[in-house]
């Protein structure tokens, strides 16, 4: 009898372990991960990550990448999501969330205008091509005030330049970006030959610095 109980206990333990390993594997293979909190350079505000499910975060990133594909297809094919999230402001001095001013469409504003924020890069984010000082981009979602035929809100995105920095003191990667408002944000990098490159959004050209015209012939000037 005791032997039967022992076998049942071991079997149950093995099943539980198998289930936990499966859950961990599924969690670690997420395409989109929550963005970590960000901190303003003046030390007053924190960009507080809102609790969203994996599916909701995926929707935030998908909306941004769909917009990118529609308006900048040449860039979209080389763009990779670093992280995505939704943020609200938290005031360190009061220990409370900030009741921020909103525009006519309900888009929240940072008090006092544009402020530099430093966003932690999650430890499990894709870091291919990371280099200190490399330019990455924040796609900041805003409601246009319009809806489609089904009543769904129509969104546009502000493209905000950010910089990758390696925080030596805390041994972590961060993204520095100047923000004037908070709502869903998707951070992306644009890759070329395994490196992160800058983008000329106006002309829809990846890494324009490397696309310089050929040197003219010294004899013909052609």
N, C-alpha and C positions, 0 to 999 in steps of 0.2 A: 504493500500500500504506500509506504513511504517512498519507494522507488518510483511509483507512478506519479506521485505528487512532484517529485524532483524533476522528472522528465517533463511534466506539464509546465513547471516553473521555467525551466531552461528554454522550452519551446516558445513560451509567451515572451520571454526576454529577447529571444532572437528575432521574433516578429516585430516587437517594439523597436529594436535597434534597426532593423531593416527599414521600417517606416520612417524613422527619424533620419536615416541616411538618405532616403529617397527625397524627403522634404528639403533637406539641406542642399542636395544636388540641384533640385528644381529652383531653389531660392538663389543659389550662386550663379545660375545660368541666365538670370534676368537680362534682357536687352537694355532696359531703361532702369536706372536706379535713382532713388530719391536724392535730391540735391541737399548737401549739408548746409547748415546755417551760414550766413554771411555777417560781416561786421563792418560798420562804417569807420572811416579813418578818423573822424572826430571823436570816436569813442562813445557816442551817445546812443546810436541806434543799432539794433540787431535785425538782420533780415531773417525772420523766424520761419523755418520750414513748416508749412502746414501739413498735417497728417493726411496723406492721400494713399489710396491703395495702389498696388502695382498696375492694375488696369487703368486707373485714372491718370497715373503718371505717363503710361504709354499713350493715352489719348492726347495729353498735353504735347508730348514729343511728336506724335503723328500729325497733329494739326499744324505744328510748325514746319515739319518736313514736307507736308503736302503743299503748304503755301510756298515754300522754297522751290519745290519742283515746278509749280505753276509759273512763278515769276522769274526764277533764276535756275532754269534746268541745267545749264552748263556747270553751275556751282554745286547744285544739289547732288550731281552724280559723284562728286568727290568729297561731299560733306559727311561727317560722322558725328553722331550725338555723343557728347561727353556725359551729360546728365540733364535731368529736367526736374522742375519742381514748381510749387506755388508758394508764394511768400507773403507774409504780413510783417509790419514793423513792430518792434518791441523796444521800449525806452528803458535803458539801463537805470537812468536816474530815478524813475518812478516805479520800476518793476512791473509795469503794465504794458499791454498792447497799445499802440498809438491809434487814436481815432483820427485818421488822416483825412485831408480834404480830397474830394473827388471831383472830376470834371463832369460835364453834362451827361456823359454816357456811363458814369459809375467807375471810371478808371482811377485808381488811387494815386495820389501824388506824395512825394517825399517832402516833408515840411522844409521850407527854405530852398527848395529847388534841387538841382543836381548835386549828388554826393557820391564820393568814391566808396565803394563797398568791396570787401575782400571775401570771396566765397570759397569755402573749403571744397576741395575735390574729394569725393568719396573714395575710400581706400580701394574699393572694388571696381572703380570706373576704368574704362579702356584708356590707357596712357600711351598708346602707340604714337611715336613721333614727338612726345613731350620734350620741350626745350625751354629753358628759362628765357623769358622775354618773347616767346612766340605769340603771335596774334591769334586769338580765338574770338568767337562772336556769341553774343547773347541775343536770341530772338525773343523780344519782349512782346507778349500778346496783348492786344488792345481791342476792345469792342468798338466797332465803327458807328454804332447807334442804329444799324440796319439789321433786318432779318430777311431770311429767304422765304420762298413760297410756303414752306412748312412751319414757319415761325421760329426757326433756329437762328440764333445770333450769328452775325457775320463778323469775323475778326480779321484784323491786319496785324502786322508785326513791325516794331522798330528794330533796326539792326544796330547793335551797339558793339563797338570794338572793346575787346578785353585783352588782358595780357596774362600769360601763364607765369607764375613765379614759384620758385621753390623756397619754402620757409625753412631755412637751415635750423633755426632754433627749435622748431617743433617737428622737423623731419616730415613735412607734408607739402603737397602741391596745392596751390590756391589760384583762383582767377580774380584779377582785379578789374572791375568794371564800374563806370560812372552811371548811376541810375537816378532818374527823376520820378520814378513811380514803381509800384509793385503789383504784380499779378503773375500769372504763369510765365515762366521763363525757361527756355531751352538753350543750353550752352552747346555750341557745335565747334568742331575743328574742321578745316578743309585740308585734305591730304593730297600729296603728289609725290610719287616715288618714295613713300615711306616717311616723308617729312611734312610738317605743318607749314602751309604757305599762306601768304596774305592774298586778299581778294580785292579786285577793283569792281565794286558793285555797280558803278555807273555803266561800265562797259561790259559787264558780265564776263570778265577775263580772270582766270586763275593765275596768280603770281605774275603780274605784269612786268615786274622788274627783270624776270628772266626772258621776257618776250621782246627784248630790245631788237631794233632793226639791225641787219647786217652792216658791218663797217663798209664805208665807201672805198672804192678802189683808189689808191693814191695817184694813179695815172689818169684814170678817166673821170673820177669823181662820182662814179655810178655805184 
